[in-house]
Amino acid sequence: MLIDFATLEPRMAYFWMASTITPRPVAWVSTRANNGRTNLAPFSFFQMITPSPPTLMISPLVNSNGSMKDTVRNIEETGEFVVNLVSHDLVQLMNETSFGYDAEISEFEQCGVTAQPSAIVQAPRVQGTPVSFECKLSRLMPYPEHAPSCYVIFGEVVAAHIDDLILGEDKQIDPMKLDLVSRMGADWYGRTKASENFTLTRPAGWAR
């Protein structure tokens, strides 16, 4: 099968890309507006960019009417956000916060998610998540520039909260304890906790 993307509507381009570029980690992003209102929403267009400076990226799509999502607006206003990683036991709560509530409604309150103060940024983090990254805005870019379908947001990680329960005896992250969910195509999700997981040693040349 050959798919010519020049002939596709955006909806179908999304379908083919989101169904094949998998699994995608879920960034459960918590923000706080200047008026103190909190917001919480999941995004699967999310990745680590570089460790120097420690930077991650999220890319929220625009709303169906072309407007900016509350998450993006809050980050633009305050220059801060928190990326919470989603463990399997929190997947239902995460899913509830994906609904497009009005801007004056806090997903924390509406969906029964417990907020916890962050150490450096004003945006709260989600209580009970295995990992939370506190971030300061580095760059926020509409893309494409003149008719944006998304906003590409770089955040510099200024602090991380790691649950001791996900550490092994060697004090390193144990993937079987981490048990994160990942986004796949349509309504499908994956888990990092799986019997099919395996380790792979790098080629000898890396040791030089």
Secondary structure, 3 states (H helix, E strand, C coil): CCCCHHHCCHHHHHHHHHHHCCCEECEEEEEECCCCCEEEEEECCEEEEEECCEEEEECCECCCCCCCCHHHHHHHHHCEEEEEECEHHHHHHHHHCCCCCCCCCCHHHHHCCCEECCCCCCCCEECCCCEEEEEEEEEEEEECCCCCCEEEEEEEEEEEEECHHHECCCCCECHHHHCEEEECCCCCEEECCCCCCCCCCCCHHHHC
